Amino acid sequence: MSLSVSQLCKSYPIREGALDILQSCSFELQNGESLSVAGPSGSGKSTLLNILGSLEPATSGTVMLNGVDVLSLPERDLPKFRREQIGFVFQDHHLLPQCTTLENVLMPFLSVGRITKPLRERGAELLRRVGLSERLEHRPAELSGGERQRTAIARALVFQPALLLADEPTGNLDRNGAAQIGTLLLELTQTAMLIIVTHDPVLAQRTKRQSILENGILRSS
């Protein structure tokens, strides 16, 4: 598995011309590698993740994930590709309050058919791996902040994605909770690629590679 990002640019039209958010960002990742992206607020970190995750178009450049040019995929093919190849973890867990922990983890499967017994077993196994085997039938309101974020991580991994994108995954957690979530992300993605956007310098230093995005330019730190 591999990710190759080349000369990625993003700008928005404004009255004066164009506002450059990303300028010629390039990097590569291989299977099992992790990368942190730090930088000041408003520097384009979330925009970068959205483009990598095919949620937002780029102005120019290429994003190649396992040999597929993500930015050139037809609109009709994006949901399937995104579902099967890319996992997302956000600062807010985005769990459905009326659903149990296990139901939230299995939610991505609802768009492709009914939930079978093997799928339920896979969801339960993921929850066991994130330390929530005793919380399968609990609803989000009955979970701590760290437990809700663990549930979101399990949900992101349910399709065994090649690339996991995490946008401030520890931003709403205390120091201990943040450390636990960081450990989980790194342990559970040893056979995938992981990109973490974070303001947490401790978490950033735990990834194999570190970078800084500032003034639209991505550079190694």
Stockholm file with secondary structure:
# STOCKHOLM 1.0

chainA/1-221         MSLSVSQLCKSYPIREGALDILQSCSFELQNGESLSVAGPSGSGKSTLLNILGSLEPATSGTVMLNGVDVLSLPERDLPKFRREQIGFVFQDHHLLPQCTTLENVLMPFLSVGRITKPLRERGAELLRRVGLSERLEHRPAELSGGERQRTAIARALVFQPALLLADEPTGNLDRNGAAQIGTLLLELTQTAMLIIVTHDPVLAQRTKRQSILENGILRSS
#=GR chainA/1-221 SS CEEEEEEEEEEEEETTEEEEEEEEEEEEEETTCEEEEECCTTSSHHHHHHHHTTSSCCSEEEEEETTEEGGGSCGGGHHHHHHHHEEEEESSCCCCTTSCHHHHHHGGGGGTSCCCHHHHHHHHHHHHHTTCTTCTTCCGGGSCHHHHHHHHHHHHTTTCCSEEEEESTTTTSCHHHHHHHHHHHHHHTTTSEEEEECSCHHHHHHSSEEEEEETTEEEEC
#=GC SS_cons         CEEEEEEEEEEEEETTEEEEEEEEEEEEEETTCEEEEECCTTSSHHHHHHHHTTSSCCSEEEEEETTEEGGGSCGGGHHHHHHHHEEEEESSCCCCTTSCHHHHHHGGGGGTSCCCHHHHHHHHHHHHHTTCTTCTTCCGGGSCHHHHHHHHHHHHTTTCCSEEEEESTTTTSCHHHHHHHHHHHHHHTTTSEEEEECSCHHHHHHSSEEEEEETTEEEEC
//
